[in-house]
Amino acid sequence: MPKTYHFLVLCNAVPGREQEFNDWYNSRHLQDVLAVPGFKSAQRFELVSEPVPNALPYRYCATYEVATEGNPQEALDEMLRRVGTDTMPMSEAMDTSSYYAVLYEPITPVVCAIRG
């Protein structure tokens, strides 16, 4: 049975090119990443508050579910092989000078609030 991992990407748009960045990310990039074997779902987020003290100021977050029976690094390696090619063109509106991307493995089930 496949294990599910979470790939987290924090990034910014080039100043003044936010609309172009979001159009590319939402209409092209998400589908390009989901075409990579193992990538199952994606969701994007935008910062709505000031970062906590000492946090890096990323405005955008994308999370991807990666499901595989093998090594999850293989899915990431395949995605990286596609970056910048015709199957996964990158936008010049993305600030590539500063981003953060990492794969996490869940260590607990989802915990929900109990309301009385």
C-alpha positions as CSV (number, residue, x, y, z in Angstrom):
1,M,0.0,0.0,0.0
2,P,1.4,3.4,-0.9
3,K,2.6,5.8,1.8
4,T,1.6,9.4,1.5
5,Y,4.1,12.3,2.0
6,H,3.6,16.0,1.8
7,F,5.8,18.2,-0.4
8,L,5.8,21.8,0.8
9,V,6.9,24.8,-1.4
10,L,7.3,28.3,-0.1
11,C,8.0,31.0,-2.6
12,N,7.4,34.6,-3.8
13,A,6.6,36.3,-7.0
14,V,8.9,38.8,-8.6
15,P,7.7,42.2,-7.2
16,G,5.1,43.7,-9.5
17,R,4.4,40.4,-11.3
18,E,2.1,38.7,-8.8
19,Q,-0.8,38.4,-11.2
20,E,1.4,36.8,-13.9
21,F,2.9,34.5,-11.3
22,N,-0.4,33.4,-9.9
23,D,-1.9,32.9,-13.4
24,W,1.0,30.6,-14.4
25,Y,1.0,28.7,-11.1
26,N,-2.7,28.1,-11.0
27,S,-3.4,27.4,-14.7
28,R,-0.2,25.6,-15.7
29,H,2.3,24.7,-13.0
30,L,0.0,22.8,-10.6
31,Q,-1.1,20.5,-13.5
32,D,2.5,20.1,-14.7
33,V,3.6,18.9,-11.2
34,L,0.5,16.6,-10.8
35,A,1.5,14.9,-14.1
36,V,4.6,13.6,-12.3
37,P,4.0,10.0,-11.2
38,G,3.4,9.9,-7.4
39,F,2.0,13.4,-7.1
40,K,-1.7,13.0,-6.2
41,S,-3.0,16.4,-5.2
42,A,-2.1,20.1,-4.8
43,Q,-3.3,23.2,-3.0
44,R,-2.0,26.7,-2.8
45,F,-2.2,29.3,-0.1
46,E,-1.4,33.0,0.3
47,L,-0.1,34.7,3.4
48,V,-2.8,36.7,5.3
49,S,-0.8,37.9,8.3
50,E,2.6,39.1,9.1
51,P,5.2,36.4,9.6
52,V,6.1,35.5,13.2
53,P,9.4,37.1,14.4
54,N,12.5,35.7,12.6
55,A,10.4,33.8,10.0
56,L,11.3,34.1,6.3
57,P,8.8,36.3,4.4
58,Y,7.3,33.9,1.9
59,R,3.9,35.1,0.5
60,Y,2.9,31.9,-1.2
61,C,2.7,28.2,-0.1
62,A,1.9,25.1,-2.1
63,T,1.4,21.7,-0.7
64,Y,1.4,18.5,-2.7
65,E,0.5,15.0,-1.7
66,V,2.9,12.4,-2.9
67,A,1.9,8.7,-2.7
68,T,4.4,5.9,-3.5
69,E,5.2,2.4,-2.4
70,G,8.9,3.1,-3.1
71,N,11.3,5.9,-2.2
72,P,9.5,9.3,-2.4
73,Q,12.8,10.9,-3.5
74,E,12.2,9.2,-6.9
75,A,9.1,11.3,-7.4
76,L,10.9,14.5,-6.5
77,D,13.9,13.6,-8.7
78,E,11.5,13.1,-11.7
79,M,9.8,16.4,-11.0
80,L,13.2,18.1,-10.9
81,R,14.2,16.4,-14.2
82,R,11.1,18.1,-15.7
83,V,11.7,21.6,-14.3
84,G,12.5,24.0,-17.1
85,T,11.6,21.6,-19.9
86,D,8.6,21.8,-22.2
87,T,6.7,19.5,-19.8
88,M,7.3,21.9,-16.9
89,P,8.2,25.4,-18.0
90,M,8.9,27.8,-15.3
91,S,7.7,31.4,-15.1
92,E,10.0,34.4,-15.0
93,A,7.5,35.9,-12.6
94,M,8.6,33.5,-9.9
95,D,11.4,34.8,-7.7
96,T,14.0,32.0,-7.9
97,S,16.4,33.8,-5.7
98,S,14.6,32.7,-2.6
99,Y,12.3,29.7,-2.1
100,Y,12.0,26.7,0.2
101,A,10.9,23.2,-0.9
102,V,11.0,20.1,1.3
103,L,9.3,16.7,1.6
104,Y,7.7,15.6,4.9
105,E,6.5,12.2,6.1
106,P,3.5,12.3,8.5
107,I,4.3,11.0,12.0
108,T,0.8,11.2,13.4
109,P,-2.7,10.9,12.0
110,V,-4.7,14.1,11.5
111,V,-5.9,15.3,14.9
112,C,-9.2,17.1,15.0
113,A,-10.6,19.4,17.6
114,I,-13.3,18.0,19.9
115,R,-16.1,20.4,20.4
116,G,-18.6,19.9,23.1
